[in-house]
Amino acid sequence: MPSSDHDHPHIINRNARCGLILFAIYVVLYGGFMLLSVAWPQVLGYHAIAGVNVAIVYGVGLIVAALVLAIVYMSLCRSK
């Protein structure tokens, strides 16, 4: 019978710790976006790349960051 993670609480704890650390990183990134939009909203209107404003670049960056962090989490959970 294959072993499950329920048989290894140390693996569950490590995966949870990794998930919380990566979540904290994303919260900081998202908090930066919220702080920017509340404190300096005019900055979001500046043109950043190829005529696209900072708000769009930052927003797409948040989506990409979420995907990258998910891939990092999956790879960390697979390594034992």
Steps between C-alpha positions, in 0.01 A plus 500: 500500500643845409598732781293816541600832649275421796761248608764777509394801708844660456433522124162661563663753733776582251252545215280724714799711605611539137147594399474765770836652407405520133160642594672768709716592201188542286326705769797738503487533120123559505529736796751702299246534222229607744733748672596644165137538394400667828803717574623588150221431248655735244797261470269229367425719199863541395606322184734216587561266207404565137235752597331269753437660837646386832165368625473249216865397522478452878169312471634260238812466711285392795334233287837375377636506856207289619569241230873496575438462873259212430766325292758559773259356758436191288872440455570551870226256597632234265855512633538294813 
